[in-house]
Amino acid sequence: MIPPAIAHTQPATAGLLSLLAATPQPPDSQNESSHSQAWKDSGVIDLSRSPHAKLKTVPVRAVTIQEGFWSPRRKTNLASSIPTMRNELLAHGRMDNFLRLEGKSSAPQKGPVYSDSDIYKWAEAVGFALQTADQPQLRETTAAMIREVVATQEPSGYLNTYYVDDRKPLRMQYDTQTSGHELYCIGHLLQGAIACYRATGDRTLLDAGIRFVDGFLLPNYGPGPNQKGIVAGHPEIEMALVELYRTTGEQKYLQLAGYILHGDERIPLRPQQIAYMYCGSPFTSRTRLEGHAVRAMYACCGATDYYLETGDQAYWKTLNTLWDDLTRHQLYVTGGVGAREAGEAFGDPYELPNARAYGESCAAIGMMMWNWRMLAASGEARFTDVIERALYNGINSGMSLDGTTYCYRNPLAFDPSGNASDRNAPEGLIRNPWYDTTCCPPNLERTFASVPGYFYSTSPKGVYVHLYDNSEMNWHLHDGNGLKIQQATGYPWSGQVKLTVSPATPAEFAVFLRIPGWSAKNSVKVNGTPVNGVRAGEYLAVHRKWSANDVVEMEFDMTTHMLKANPAVTEDRGRVAFQRGPIVFCMEHIDQPDRLDRASATNLSAYAVHLDASTNARFDANLLDGVMTLEHPGTIRRTSADPGLYYPASAAVETQEIPTTLKLIPYYAWANRGPAAMQVWIPYLQV
Amino acid sequence: MIPPAIAHTQPATAGLLSLLAATPQPPDSQNESSHSQAWKDSGVIDLSRSPHAKLKTVPVRAVTIQEGFWSPRRKTNLASSIPTMRNELLAHGRMDNFLRLEGKSSAPQKGPVYSDSDIYKWAEAVGFALQTADQPQLRETTAAMIREVVATQEPSGYLNTYYVDDRKPLRMQYDTQTSGHELYCIGHLLQGAIACYRATGDRTLLDAGIRFVDGFLLPNYGPGPNQKGIVAGHPEIEMALVELYRTTGEQKYLQLAGYILHGDERIPLRPQQIAYMYCGSPFTSRTRLEGHAVRAMYACCGATDYYLETGDQAYWKTLNTLWDDLTRHQLYVTGGVGAREAGEAFGDPYELPNARAYGESCAAIGMMMWNWRMLAASGEARFTDVIERALYNGINSGMSLDGTTYCYRNPLAFDPSGNASDRNAPEGLIRNPWYDTTCCPPNLERTFASVPGYFYSTSPKGVYVHLYDNSEMNWHLHDGNGLKIQQATGYPWSGQVKLTVSPATPAEFAVFLRIPGWSAKNSVKVNGTPVNGVRAGEYLAVHRKWSANDVVEMEFDMTTHMLKANPAVTEDRGRVAFQRGPIVFCMEHIDQPDRLDRASATNLSAYAVHLDASTNARFDANLLDGVMTLEHPGTIRRTSADPGLYYPASAAVETQEIPTTLKLIPYYAWANRGPAAMQVWIPYLQV
């Protein structure tokens, strides 16, 4: 029953095992040498020993984000989001669930079946935050919480506060595996544990995770005749197990991840379940994205992780097929995915509704994490373009500017008078401080906390620059030569980026500069000399001998584009979206100089833009913490009377087009000034 | 805690009670006298004594549908649908659930919590069918099933096969009331029982229903200090209780219906539950349609029934507000309602997606039943227009032409390559013989079986003619004068209708002729003489002295219309729908003379129609059991290459418009030739 992929990779992993025979460094090691295996040197994911990773991650702590676009977001994350989310977790009994099992609380179990994961995801956000910020109090508070968590672990290694007492017999039953989220919780425990370990060297939570896997999971679940079947009802454990393998060198974790990705035929599953869970049949048999979007994205993360370690070409083929499906049929212009509210699911090809867009924050994050892995496997900038689209737009929209409220859904149009609520937002608001299913808030927090880790990669040839913001990287090339890169830029508002590249010792290597796919005209100069061969949507490899303070000056094309969607996207027909640089814009009712009355405002489609006019961009330092705004000539369409719901096409409906100027703001900043009508896709005047 | 409405109506109901003092006729009575209160003389609902019903129903059996549009549908319903659905019910353990409790089956409980209602709804379909068809075997089979059902009734009157054994303590707990469907099942039991009683006079199931209400429900649930709270988690019991009041004359049933419609403040409900269930707060406080569409429609039926008996103006005001919301914002051009799959719910105003339309068959049926009650209360043809739109299109689409498969969802566009499945259609097909939640199939069967009951009404002034098809009515006016009306017509394919009106004794009265709202030009002649004052969307009252064989000749305008939707319906922008007479059309890929290749066919939006061309209608007797087809000039848009998911509006996308002729079929007949791409709203060429 062992999937063929494992067998194929035996030679590779055998070699890998010998490589891993070296004793791991003690957690308190301060060794920063270039080939150190220490906890401090690992990136968002640790690809340092992954044989099929063309690019290697750079530690989060190696990159310091300075004043610029991401800095206020990250400061707010640390100062407001992470502490207020802790308060919310406590207020909603998420720690009491653990304390009760220790006899320290008499509160009843609270929250859905996956509530333990809320703590683990928050701990992961803390772990990433502590990798760049010295916060002794946060560190100690979190360590204390982790001690309470670990205290509830059973001698068998089992750890879950929901499947206790009367529910104990349900543990890991097949029905529980498909819907009970036990392994989902452990996956998040492991990810949180690893982020904390990489921040502080503290193995407390990590060891608990290992005890679960070694003591409870591996002996009882797997292909063996005395083992029971295993399925990830909500994928997450796969990528966690691969990261545990990367962290410990223990191949058994990689094997189990592969086994889960292959699916266990002993578990009876309906086709609908296999589609919805995105697990339970061989991952390599998938041909399209479907089912629950977060599940599918996490499964793709795990599968790419598995490929990065094994090089299994069947996985790589499937992953590329799925990525084509993503980018050809399923991706919102904001980088959101999972269009359908019912089942929080991927829809049909081109099913991309606007007001009813689900676009769960977690799904966009999972999509970005998957593309990060695809980028590492390939070194191709098309993946970075997708990462950037999601990060700056459909993920960035998920957290309010003050860092205390969050979007679960990220629609592309909004009518505040409408029935906008969903099961997760009982108050009908789009931004809320808490959801009973509170996956998105800590997921957003971990993403902003880990952003520095997405700026650079290294390869045997040199260094890759993926993202642009004022920042300083201090890391090294594969040969150990120290490397500092300073970025000075007004990105994403400005297209000018200045890099100062300073190897410790002058050396010949390549700096791979990402030329964004959206930038039509680009120029790159090194120490004032133009570089040829710059192509949008690719990495420009600048091979040369680099010395301290070499300067790279880039200029990207910040022309605002109106985008059309494929005609098959029915809701976007006759509409355009505005994009300038990586930023996708939207119009909110509140900003329009000639506002419709309140009744008409709920549906903004009475506004229309002129296709043949040009857009004026203006930075407004006082608006929404400082944003670029767009102004574009358009009209307000007034009709003499409501034509009714349906009317003959031959009927004369008197319409009047009143000239106006439409004002747009970045999509990520919407809904920060109370509920207001919003749309990304704006009707255009037919000519 | 008794809602004020009850108190207001005490005088009316007191008078009513004295009227009802007459002993009911024995079930085997053959008395057909004009003022008989016998079971045989009641209509789809019995409004004969409803003080606020301007129109009175005509018995289903009084109208014989002859060869024409509805005849094959109704024959198939009786010959195929009802028998095959019985087999499905048996195969899926729905009768075993009862037999088990009698010790006659060892099968475990099967099906969801509301599975008893499947039997009751099917029994209701049989009841209506037996009102016009003499089917001794079906009658006896059904009676035998009913005997098994009734045998499981407990001495307390309680009857439900799900809340037994371990689940007994959950009975009527507040959580169970909101989601356990006990009263929903009893509501359907009562409706099924009344339909059977009105067919055969057999009171077996009716008496069981009365025992439940009298023995179990009324003593324990209600406003009294020793009673517990009551809420309809899925409205249905309200209209069933009013019909039970109409059938028995017992005012207590009407009072309980009013109490449930008012809501019981003692039951703690979240705002979301109150919205979703459409129950739990005063019905008269509602201002819009929201939540689960079938629940909302059934609640509106119950509330209108309550108004018909009490005349409570607060109800009438609310009902009209909700109807405006329905027709201004929420109604598909097919007559479907409940746009949103998530929660099977009404969406925001103008949220009317096409491919993702939910449009559950049951919701359209509930919507038609509500409009039937509004029509009775008002005598206004705008309600009949809505009834006709739903009946001929969005309800009619719910059953396959062979009568053995059913739509749960009724989308307005379909892509067979897509992920069309929903939780109710595990195989991903749009028409299925069985759903685990099998509400729609028997609901469609009862609708087709009861269609004759919707053709006519009477009032003190005369007779109303609502629907047109070859048929013969044999009934009487309020003064007892016998009345026969013969219809001869090719409706809905032809606009010519000939009525032969024959009172038993020549008399002065009015024939109210419905002039459909879609018909722009109309002519009406009586015995060859034109009648003036004919207005579309109204009843034309022809007051005169009528004698045997008086002839009314009507001609409606069968010009095909292209309809546009309100611009706020984002998915319909730049598209038109075709309607001819009451029939809404669609295009299926299979019919197009110049078909796109298979890959492009899944999204039909490459086809476009010319707005300024005229449509050719042609009857095809060999297609889909005989349908009118439409042909309209259009184009196929071919683009040089896939422009991608998003592309700059300024990009030159080479498109070629290839002239073609689009062919359309009636929407109700779609998906009868295997899965094929379909769309109701077709793009038009911008001029």
Interface residues (C-beta under 8 A of the other chain):
Chain A: R270 P271 Q272 A275 E290 T327 R328 H329 L331 V333 R340 E341 A342 G343 A345 F346 G347 D348 P349 Y350 E351 P353 N354 A355 R356 A413 D415 S417 G418 N419 A420 S421 D422 R423 P426 H561 M562 L563 K564 A565 N566 P567 A568 V569 T570 E571 R573 G574 V576 A577 T602 N603 S605 A606 L611 R637 D642 P643 G644 L645 Y646 Y647 P648 A649 S650 P683 Y684 Q686
Chain B: R270 P271 Q272 A275 E290 T327 R328 H329 L331 V333 R340 E341 A342 G343 A345 F346 G347 D348 P349 Y350 E351 P353 N354 A355 R356 A413 D415 S417 G418 N419 A420 S421 D422 R423 P426 H561 M562 L563 K564 A565 N566 P567 A568 V569 T570 E571 R573 G574 V576 A577 T602 N603 S605 A606 L611 R637 D642 P643 G644 L645 Y646 Y647 P648 A649 S650 P683 Y684 Q686
